[in-house]
Amino acid sequence: MAGASGKLVPLWAGLGHTSHWGHSVALSCCCSQGFTMSSWEGRRSAPAAAKGAHFWHPPGTAQYSRETQELLKAMMDESKLTSFQRRHLMDCVKRGDTLPLQCNPTSSKDPQPAKSAVSPPKLCLPGRLPTKPHLRPAKICQAGDAYTREKFKPQARRDLEREKQRLQNILATGKDVVEHEVKQTLVQTKEEETPEIDRFEELVNEVQERKEFLAEMEALGHGKKYRGIVLTEISQKLREMEIIDKKRSEGMREITTKDFPIGNKSDSHD
């Protein structure tokens, strides 16, 4: 029997009828609503079997009593069977056939097992190899980069003498003194690379900048405000330039006298 869900479930395990049985009607039902025999306790049993039938040889056609048919209808109402299932069961009762254990909700045919959704894996056949090998001509192969060799790039060689000195320092003092000396030499070379700025040239540039600034202020009408300050600074720069020039001229005179000593002419003649 199938319930509201439409699945096949056992309908009737057996139903008593007016045969020549000397016992009460045996009823059993299993449905989607969880119906059991305990829910039918206390119901009226079917009447006794008709006379003239033996225990092991029931008659071919059974006749269901009115009480049995009413009980069957009540069980079908509680089981919520479909109209097709009810019609099929009532036809069996009218014909006097044994009630089926299972009944399809829409058809009397047995349902076919559902096909598995998973399809069998397809066999992957290897592709066919070409009958003739495709060979490229030598010109095409040589035109590519297949025959070009990588150029050898020698690595920087280590200074063995420097490595010996470094190892000696590590064994003697436990410190790598060479690296510290290398850092000092790098700092010294950077300092040597930076050219010393001539102070005389700096003073010349500063004087020129102040002259240009004073000319701009006079063009804007603020010449009186900055003229005294700018001229004072220019005079200071010129005084410092004179001192530097005097020192340089004295140094050049001393160098020339040392390299080319000049004596008296009278001494040379004597």
SULPERA-V863103 format. One record per residue. RES is the residue in one letter. D_CENTER is the distance of its C-alpha to the mean C-alpha in Angstrom with 1 decimal. Layout:
RES:D_CENTER / RES:D_CENTER
This chain:
M:53.9 / A:50.8 / G:50.0 / A:48.3 / S:45.0 / G:46.7 / K:46.0 / L:48.8 / V:50.3 / P:53.7 / L:56.3 / W:59.6 / A:60.3 / G:63.9 / L:66.3 / G:70.0 / H:72.6 / T:76.3 / S:76.8 / H:79.3 / W:77.1 / G:78.8 / H:75.7 / S:73.8 / V:70.9 / A:67.6 / L:64.6 / S:60.9 / C:58.0 / C:54.2 / C:52.0 / S:48.7 / Q:50.3 / G:50.9 / F:54.6 / T:56.7 / M:60.3 / S:60.6 / S:60.2 / W:63.3 / E:65.6 / G:68.9 / R:69.0 / R:72.2 / S:72.7 / A:74.0 / P:77.7 / A:79.2 / A:79.2 / A:82.0 / K:84.9 / G:85.6 / A:82.1 / H:81.5 / F:78.7 / W:77.0 / H:78.1 / P:76.9 / P:78.1 / G:76.1 / T:75.6 / A:74.7 / Q:75.7 / Y:73.4 / S:75.2 / R:74.7 / E:73.2 / T:70.7 / Q:69.6 / E:69.2 / L:67.1 / L:65.0 / K:64.5 / A:63.5 / M:61.0 / M:59.5 / D:59.3 / E:57.4 / S:55.1 / K:54.2 / L:54.7 / T:54.4 / S:57.5 / F:57.3 / Q:57.2 / R:60.1 / R:62.1 / H:61.5 / L:62.6 / M:65.7 / D:66.6 / C:66.5 / V:68.7 / K:71.2 / R:71.4 / G:71.7 / D:68.8 / T:66.6 / L:63.5 / P:60.3 / L:57.7 / Q:54.8 / C:54.7 / N:52.1 / P:51.6 / T:52.2 / S:54.0 / S:56.3 / K:54.5 / D:52.2 / P:48.5 / Q:46.6 / P:43.7 / A:40.4 / K:38.6 / S:35.4 / A:32.5 / V:30.7 / S:32.2 / P:33.0 / P:30.7 / K:32.0 / L:33.3 / C:31.6 / L:34.5 / P:34.2 / G:35.1 / R:38.6 / L:39.3 / P:41.4 / T:45.1 / K:45.6 / P:43.1 / H:42.0 / L:43.2 / R:42.7 / P:45.8 / A:46.1 / K:46.1 / I:42.7 / C:41.3 / Q:43.1 / A:41.9 / G:38.3 / D:36.8 / A:37.4 / Y:40.7 / T:39.9 / R:39.8 / E:37.8 / K:40.0 / F:40.7 / K:39.6 / P:41.6 / Q:40.1 / A:42.0 / R:44.7 / R:45.4 / D:48.6 / L:50.4 / E:53.0 / R:50.5 / E:48.6 / K:52.0 / Q:52.8 / R:49.5 / L:50.0 / Q:53.5 / N:52.4 / I:49.8 / L:52.4 / A:55.1 / T:53.3 / G:50.0 / K:48.3 / D:47.0 / V:49.6 / V:48.9 / E:45.5 / H:47.3 / E:50.0 / V:47.6 / K:46.0 / Q:49.5 / T:50.5 / L:47.5 / V:48.4 / Q:52.0 / T:51.2 / K:49.1 / E:52.0 / E:54.4 / E:52.4 / T:52.7 / P:56.1 / E:58.7 / I:59.5 / D:63.3 / R:64.7 / F:67.4 / E:64.9 / E:63.0 / L:66.2 / V:67.0 / N:63.6 / E:64.0 / V:67.5 / Q:66.3 / E:63.5 / R:66.1 / K:68.4 / E:65.7 / F:64.8 / L:68.4 / A:68.9 / E:66.0 / M:67.3 / E:70.8 / A:69.4 / L:67.7 / G:70.9 / H:69.9 / G:71.9 / K:74.4 / K:71.6 / Y:70.0 / R:72.9 / G:74.4 / I:71.1 / V:70.0 / L:73.4 / T:73.6 / E:70.2 / I:71.3 / S:74.6 / Q:72.7 / K:70.5 / L:73.6 / R:75.4 / E:72.5 / M:72.4 / E:76.2 / I:75.7 / I:73.0 / D:75.2 / K:78.2 / K:76.3 / R:75.1 / S:78.5 / E:80.1 / G:77.5 / M:78.2 / R:81.9 / E:81.6 / I:79.7 / T:82.2 / T:85.2 / K:83.7 / D:82.9 / F:86.2 / P:89.0 / I:92.0 / G:95.4 / N:98.9 / K:100.8 / S:104.0 / D:102.3 / S:101.1 / H:104.6 / D:106.2
